[in-house]
Amino acid sequence: MKFGKLPDISNVDFTFPDKREANAALFSRLSVENNPQIYIGCTGWSMKEWVGRVYPKGTKTKDYLLHYGKQFNTIELNTTHYRIPSLEMTQKWYAETPPDFRFCPKIPQTISHRNDMGLTDGTLQLFCESIIGLKEKLGCCFMQMPPYFEFKDLPRLRLFLEQFPKQIPLAVEFRHESWFESESNFSRAAELLTQYGKATVITDVAGRRDVLHNQLTNHIAMIRFVGNAGETDLHPTDFERLDAWVQKLKEWTAKGVSEVYFFTHEPDNLLAPEAADYFAKATQKNISATTRGPEFIDENIGEQMSLF
């Protein structure tokens, strides 16, 4: 994930924005769940570098998803951004993952990046018909708006949300700076998502602190965490930021957020599982929720081990 990456993060203020007031109205409407669900995963399963560490030694490419599902309970499904999968493919994905797994498909760019947003030629309908094959394993779709989709385009988003199926969960990620130029601008976007029962995507990345808006619009929180790991180790700030997210989600789940999707990004995704592992273990220690994370494999003995 190159968006918002910086070569030098030494002067970045990683402090969370204070959105308690903005979220207060939502929390007053939510019912507190006794057992919130926290889904933790990465951004793909096709990583040969994970074999022998995340996947068993000798794992074949065709079995990557099978073993990914044993290690994580969700995935940021970026492959759907580039092509709409066939129903047969989504049914195959469904069959290869455990019951508690949730897919979060990225809306195809043939929808999110087009002026008509896939509403006039059946593209949106085709996508929705495809992901129905995921059944109860369909988590929350997310739509990453292109960098040129500005605040003035809000009416187009409204038209899209009016026609997007109500029964399919959706979160929206805004990137253009105009959405964050004023509290009023983002408040209007949040009000629109609230009106249609959709969520916001919160992105925590060093070079664009404005997209870490931390404003919620329904019971779902979707966080895309972009770390700054080196070649062999997570960056010290990764641990600090992950700890801060644990505390933030502890607060939010106590106030009614019942579904959390937390995706770890690291350079080339090599150490994304390590970030997910650290976050999962910290979550299990601090939050009363259902979740799970990876158990790494010790190449020397061929058995699972814990890194933290």
C-alpha positions in Angstrom: 0.0 0.0 0.0 1.9 3.1 -1.3 -0.9 5.6 -0.4 0.4 7.9 2.4 3.8 6.2 2.8 6.7 8.3 3.9 10.5 7.7 3.6 11.0 9.4 7.0 8.4 9.1 9.8 10.5 10.7 12.5 8.4 13.9 12.7 4.9 12.3 12.3 2.4 12.9 15.0 0.6 9.5 15.4 -1.9 10.9 18.0 -5.5 9.9 17.4 -8.0 12.8 16.6 -10.6 13.4 19.3 -13.9 12.4 17.8 -15.8 11.7 21.0 -18.3 14.4 20.3 -18.8 13.4 16.7 -19.4 9.7 17.7 -21.5 10.5 20.8 -24.8 10.6 18.9 -24.1 7.2 17.3 -23.2 5.6 20.6 -26.4 6.8 22.1 -28.3 4.8 19.5 -26.3 1.6 19.6 -27.1 -1.4 21.8 -24.1 -2.7 23.6 -23.4 -6.3 22.6 -22.1 -8.8 25.1 -19.9 -10.5 22.5 -18.5 -8.2 19.8 -16.7 -9.8 16.9 -13.2 -8.6 16.0 -11.9 -9.8 12.7 -8.1 -9.5 12.1 -6.4 -10.2 8.8 -4.1 -9.1 6.0 -4.6 -8.0 2.4 -4.1 -11.2 0.4 -3.1 -14.8 0.8 -0.8 -15.3 -2.2 2.4 -14.7 -0.4 5.0 -17.4 -1.1 7.3 -15.7 1.5 4.9 -16.9 4.2 5.5 -20.5 3.5 7.3 -22.1 6.4 6.3 -19.3 8.7 2.6 -18.7 8.3 1.8 -21.6 6.0 3.3 -25.1 6.6 6.5 -25.8 4.8 5.8 -27.2 1.3 2.4 -25.6 1.0 1.3 -25.4 -2.7 -0.1 -22.2 -4.2 -3.5 -23.8 -4.6 -3.7 -24.4 -0.8 -2.7 -20.9 0.3 -6.3 -19.8 1.1 -7.0 -23.0 3.0 -4.1 -22.3 5.3 -4.7 -18.5 5.4 -8.2 -19.2 6.8 -6.6 -21.3 9.6 -4.4 -18.4 10.6 -6.7 -15.4 10.2 -10.5 -14.9 10.3 -10.8 -12.2 7.7 -9.2 -10.8 4.6 -9.1 -7.4 2.8 -10.0 -9.0 -0.6 -8.3 -6.7 -3.1 -8.5 -9.1 -6.0 -12.1 -8.0 -6.5 -11.0 -4.5 -7.2 -9.5 -5.6 -10.5 -12.1 -8.1 -11.7 -15.5 -9.4 -10.7 -15.1 -13.1 -9.6 -17.4 -15.7 -11.0 -20.0 -17.2 -8.7 -18.0 -20.5 -9.0 -14.9 -18.7 -7.6 -16.7 -17.2 -4.7 -18.3 -20.5 -3.9 -14.8 -22.1 -4.0 -13.5 -19.4 -1.6 -16.4 -20.1 0.7 -15.7 -23.8 0.7 -12.0 -23.4 1.6 -12.5 -21.2 4.7 -13.7 -22.0 8.2 -17.1 -21.1 9.5 -15.9 -18.0 11.4 -14.1 -16.5 8.4 -15.3 -13.2 6.8 -14.4 -11.9 3.4 -14.3 -8.1 2.9 -14.4 -7.6 -0.9 -13.1 -4.4 -2.4 -15.6 -2.8 -4.8 -14.4 -3.2 -8.4 -12.8 -0.1 -9.9 -15.2 -0.5 -12.8 -17.7 0.7 -10.2 -15.8 3.0 -7.8 -13.7 4.7 -10.5 -16.4 5.4 -13.1 -18.7 8.4 -13.4 -21.8 6.2 -13.4 -20.5 4.0 -10.6 -21.6 0.9 -12.3 -25.3 1.8 -12.2 -26.2 2.0 -15.9 -24.7 -1.1 -17.4 -25.4 -3.8 -14.7 -21.8 -3.9 -13.3 -23.0 -3.3 -9.8 -25.7 -6.0 -10.1 -23.1 -8.4 -11.5 -20.7 -7.8 -8.6 -23.5 -8.2 -6.0 -24.7 -11.4 -7.6 -21.1 -12.8 -7.5 -20.4 -12.1 -3.9 -23.7 -13.6 -2.8 -21.8 -16.9 -3.2 -19.9 -16.0 0.0 -23.2 -16.3 2.0 -22.8 -15.7 5.7 -19.0 -15.4 5.2 -19.5 -12.1 3.4 -18.2 -9.6 6.0 -18.2 -5.9 4.9 -17.5 -4.8 1.4 -15.5 -1.6 1.1 -15.3 1.0 -1.6 -12.1 2.9 -2.0 -13.0 6.2 -3.8 -10.4 7.3 -6.4 -8.1 10.2 -5.4 -9.9 12.6 -7.7 -13.4 11.9 -6.1 -13.9 15.2 -4.3 -16.4 16.5 -1.8 -18.3 18.2 -4.7 -19.1 14.6 -5.9 -21.2 13.8 -2.8 -24.4 13.8 -4.9 -23.0 10.9 -7.0 -22.2 9.0 -3.9 -25.8 9.5 -2.7 -27.2 8.2 -5.9 -25.0 5.1 -5.6 -26.0 4.4 -2.0 -29.6 4.7 -3.0 -29.2 1.8 -5.4 -26.7 -0.3 -3.4 -28.4 -3.3 -1.9 -29.4 -2.6 1.7 -28.6 -6.1 2.9 -25.0 -6.0 1.8 -22.7 -4.3 4.4 -20.5 -1.6 2.9 -17.8 0.8 4.1 -16.5 3.8 2.2 -12.9 5.1 2.1 -12.4 8.8 1.1 -9.0 10.0 -0.1 -9.2 13.4 -1.7 -8.2 16.2 0.7 -11.4 18.1 0.1 -13.3 15.7 2.3 -11.2 16.7 5.3 -10.8 20.4 4.7 -13.4 21.2 7.2 -15.4 19.4 9.9 -18.5 20.3 8.0 -17.4 18.5 4.8 -16.7 15.2 6.5 -19.8 15.5 8.7 -22.0 15.7 5.7 -20.3 12.6 4.3 -20.8 10.8 7.6 -24.4 11.8 7.8 -25.0 10.4 4.3 -23.4 7.0 5.3 -25.4 7.0 8.5 -28.6 7.6 6.5 -28.0 4.6 4.4 -26.6 2.4 7.1 -23.1 2.2 5.7 -19.7 2.5 7.5 -16.6 4.5 7.1 -13.1 3.2 6.4 -10.5 4.5 8.8 -7.0 4.5 7.4 -4.0 4.8 9.8 -1.0 5.8 7.6 2.0 8.0 8.3 1.7 10.4 5.4 -2.0 11.2 5.5 -3.2 11.8 9.0 -6.4 13.3 7.8 -7.7 10.0 6.7 -7.4 8.8 10.3 -10.7 10.6 10.9 -12.0 8.0 13.5 -15.6 8.9 12.9 -18.1 6.0 13.0 -21.4 5.9 11.2 -22.9 2.5 12.3 -22.0 -0.5 14.4 -19.1 -1.5 12.1 -15.5 -0.2 12.4 -13.2 -1.0 9.5 -9.5 0.0 10.1 -6.7 -0.2 7.5 -3.5 -0.1 9.5 -0.3 0.8 7.5 2.8 0.0 9.4 6.5 0.9 8.8 8.3 -2.4 9.3 11.9 -2.9 8.1 13.2 -5.9 6.4 13.1 -8.2 9.5 11.2 -6.4 12.3 8.2 -4.2 12.9 9.0 -0.6 13.5 8.8 0.5 17.2 5.9 2.9 16.3 4.0 0.0 14.9 3.7 -1.6 18.4 2.8 1.8 19.9 0.1 2.4 17.4 -1.3 -1.1 17.6 -1.5 -0.7 21.4 -3.4 2.5 20.9 -5.8 0.8 18.6 -6.5 -1.9 21.2 -7.5 0.8 23.7 -9.6 2.7 21.2 -11.5 -0.5 20.2 -11.9 -1.4 23.8 -13.7 1.9 24.2 -15.8 1.6 21.0 -16.9 -2.0 21.6 -18.0 -1.0 25.2 -20.2 1.6 23.6 -21.9 -0.6 21.0 -19.5 -1.2 18.1 -20.2 -4.9 17.5 -18.2 -5.7 14.4 -14.6 -4.7 13.8 -12.5 -5.4 10.8 -8.8 -4.7 11.3 -6.4 -5.1 8.4 -2.6 -4.9 8.7 -0.5 -3.6 5.9 3.3 -3.6 6.0 5.9 -3.0 3.2 5.4 -5.7 0.6 3.2 -7.3 3.1 6.1 -9.5 4.3 5.6 -8.7 8.0 1.8 -8.0 8.0 1.2 -11.4 9.8 3.5 -10.3 12.6 1.6 -7.1 13.0 -1.7 -9.0 13.0 -0.3 -11.5 15.6 0.8 -8.7 17.9 -2.6 -7.0 17.6 -4.6 -10.2 18.1 -2.8 -11.1 21.3 -3.1 -7.6 22.7 -6.8 -7.6 21.8 -7.3 -10.9 23.5 -5.7 -9.6 26.7 -7.6 -6.4 26.8 -11.0 -6.7 25.1 -13.9 -9.1 25.9 -14.6 -10.1 22.3 -14.5 -13.1 19.9 -11.3 -12.9 17.8 -8.4 -15.0 16.7 -5.0 -14.4 15.2 -2.2 -16.5 13.7 0.1 -19.1 15.3 3.4 -19.1 13.6 5.2 -22.2 12.5 8.7 -23.0 13.7 10.5 -24.3 10.7 12.9 -26.3 12.9 10.3 -28.5 14.5 7.4 -28.0 12.0 5.0 -27.0 14.8 3.2 -23.8 15.6 4.8 -21.2 17.9 4.0 -17.8 19.3 6.2 -14.8 18.5 4.9 -12.5 21.2 
